[in-house]
Amino acid sequence: MHPNGPCTGLAAVSTALLAMSRRLEVHDVLRTIVVSARELLDAEYAALGVPDDHGGFAQFVVDGVSEEQWRRIGPLPRQHGILAAMLHDEGAERLADVREDPRFGGWPPAHPEMSDFLGMPIRDGEETLGALFLANKRHTGDTGGADDVGGPGTRGFTDEDEELLSLLAQHAAIALTNARLYERSRELTIAEERSRLAHELHDAVSQKLFSLRLTAQAAATLVDRDPARAKDELQQVAALAAEAADELRAAVTELRPAALDEDGLAATLRDHVRVLDRAHTAHVTFTCDGIRALPATQEEALLRVAQEALHNALRHSGADRVEVALTRHAAGALLAVRDNGRGFSPDAVRTAGRHLGLVSMRDRAGGVGGRLDVRSEPGAGTTIEMEVPGG
């Protein structure tokens, strides 16, 4: 039985497992696992080592050791002795006194003294993701028991502790794998965004900077023989510089991370529209009928399409009014961005598609199982709609 009783013990296990499952960052997951293990098994010290490919540890998270003491201990340990056993063996390692084990090789001078020891690998199939280490069981039973490693009435981890740590390690493997997948997905998304942004910067800002350079050179050659023309060229330089600054500002705004996880799509879009309405002369509005939460990939795609459509409307259409609407549509959602700008002819849609990023928007919509519809006429504005089916 858990030292705090079956109900309290079950609640503690449930709390620990929930805490692990709610983390997305790998470092946060590692920290939560270590803290949960130490508290759950009432140990003085806990650590979790994640191996690298060079005989050491890529990460080694500890709990129960102060930051100052950890700094004095020195470099991360190597994979040897008991630590290596945890990484290469499938089962647990439970010792009454780790110092008496023949594999024990000593500690650095600042390392705390440890005696009773419980270690458990964290495995995902055949792969060892890491190993959990606990030392110095603090709880002492009233009468001890036959399953106490150190014998009746002594400190030591029990069979129940080992079972509990095994359960924790299984869930830790799931949480750690999910966190790694999340970070990998985020890295891929960032890489895709960087590639797209680099292309857009090349098409927009680079061309303006090139024009600015040529115009400045022309002004320099005219300043002595035709000051009036040189003045005109310098005014053009100022205008080109302002346009380049606007393009860069728009790119930086788009790169700013959207708080989709915390606030949801509707609140994020509302904040984005509010910023654009203050920054531009055109009146930009947002309406929403209270749509339900959508899969994260769909919400991100809708946000990015809205940003692209708004950028087009505010920079290229000449509109003085832009409306953004997010409404329910069957089990999914419908995003609409409408402007009263100059519009374009369907005959020019191929050229306009390249210029306005319509291909990119269609790719985003198709990538999440949605569709994109573009309607425009010269002098009648443009409407861009994206529909997603929901999850």
DASUL-V691049 format. One record per pair of residues at least 6 apart in sequence whose C-alpha atoms are under 6 Angstrom apart, sorted by sequence separation. I is the first residue (numbers start at 1). GAP is how many residues later the second one is. D is the distance in Angstrom with one decimal. If there is no record, write none. Layout:
i: (I;I)
gap: (GAP;GAP)
d: (D;D)
//
This chain:
i: (23;51;52;122;123;150;277;327;365;376;2;50;51;122;145;149;223;277;327;375;38;50;122;144;148;222;326;375;20;50;122;144;326;374;49;121;143;148;325;362;374;49;120;147;219;325;373;20;48;120;147;324;373;34;48;119;324;372;47;119;219;323;372;47;118;140;323;371;46;118;322;371;46;98;117;322;370;45;97;117;321;370;45;97;98;116;137;16;96;116;319;95;115;319;56;81;95;114;319;56;81;94;318;55;94;317;93;212;317;93;92;92;212;344;345;343;344;345;265;343;344;86;343;342;343;73;284;288;291;342;343;72;73;282;283;284;285;286;287;288;289;343;205;282;284;286;288;342;343;116;341;340;339;339;338;86;338;337;122;337;336;124;336;123;335;122;335;334;96;334;96;333;333;305;332;332;332;331;301;298;50;49;49;48;48;47;47;46;46;45;45;44;43;43;43;42;294;295;26;21;25;24)
gap: (6;6;6;6;6;6;6;6;6;6;7;7;7;7;7;7;7;7;7;7;8;8;8;8;8;8;8;8;9;9;9;9;9;9;10;10;10;10;10;10;10;11;11;11;11;11;11;12;12;12;12;12;12;13;13;13;13;13;14;14;14;14;14;15;15;15;15;15;16;16;16;16;17;17;17;17;17;18;18;18;18;18;19;19;19;19;19;20;20;20;20;21;21;21;22;22;22;22;22;23;23;23;23;24;24;24;25;25;25;26;27;28;28;32;32;33;33;33;34;34;34;35;35;36;36;37;37;37;37;37;37;38;38;38;38;38;38;38;38;38;38;38;39;39;39;39;39;39;39;40;40;41;42;43;44;45;45;46;47;47;48;49;49;50;50;51;51;52;53;53;54;54;55;56;56;57;58;59;63;70;80;81;82;83;84;85;86;87;88;89;90;92;93;94;95;96;96;96;153;154;154;155)
d: (5.6;4.2;4.8;5.9;5.5;5.6;5.8;5.7;5.3;4.3;5.6;5.5;5.4;5.5;5.0;5.5;5.1;4.9;5.3;5.7;5.5;5.7;5.1;4.2;5.7;5.1;5.8;5.2;5.9;5.1;5.3;4.1;4.7;5.9;5.9;4.2;5.4;5.0;5.8;5.6;4.7;4.4;5.7;5.6;4.5;5.2;5.9;6.0;5.6;5.2;5.9;5.7;5.1;5.9;5.2;5.5;4.6;5.7;5.5;4.4;5.3;5.7;4.5;4.2;5.9;5.6;5.1;5.7;5.7;5.1;5.6;5.5;5.2;5.5;5.8;4.4;5.4;6.0;4.4;4.5;5.8;4.3;4.8;4.6;6.0;5.6;5.6;5.5;4.5;5.2;5.9;5.7;5.9;5.2;4.4;4.8;5.1;6.0;3.8;5.3;5.7;5.7;5.0;5.5;4.5;4.7;5.7;5.5;5.5;5.0;5.6;4.6;5.9;5.8;5.3;5.4;5.1;5.6;5.9;5.2;4.6;5.4;4.6;5.7;5.6;5.0;6.0;5.8;5.4;4.5;5.8;5.9;5.6;4.1;4.8;4.8;5.0;4.7;4.8;4.8;5.4;4.3;5.4;5.3;5.9;5.7;5.8;5.4;5.3;5.6;4.4;4.2;5.4;5.5;5.8;5.9;4.4;5.7;5.2;5.3;5.7;5.9;4.4;6.0;5.5;5.7;5.1;5.8;5.3;4.5;5.1;5.9;5.5;5.6;5.4;4.3;3.8;5.3;5.8;5.8;4.3;5.3;5.4;5.5;4.6;5.9;5.1;5.5;4.5;5.7;5.2;5.3;5.5;4.4;5.4;5.8;5.9;6.0;5.2;5.5;5.6;4.8)
//
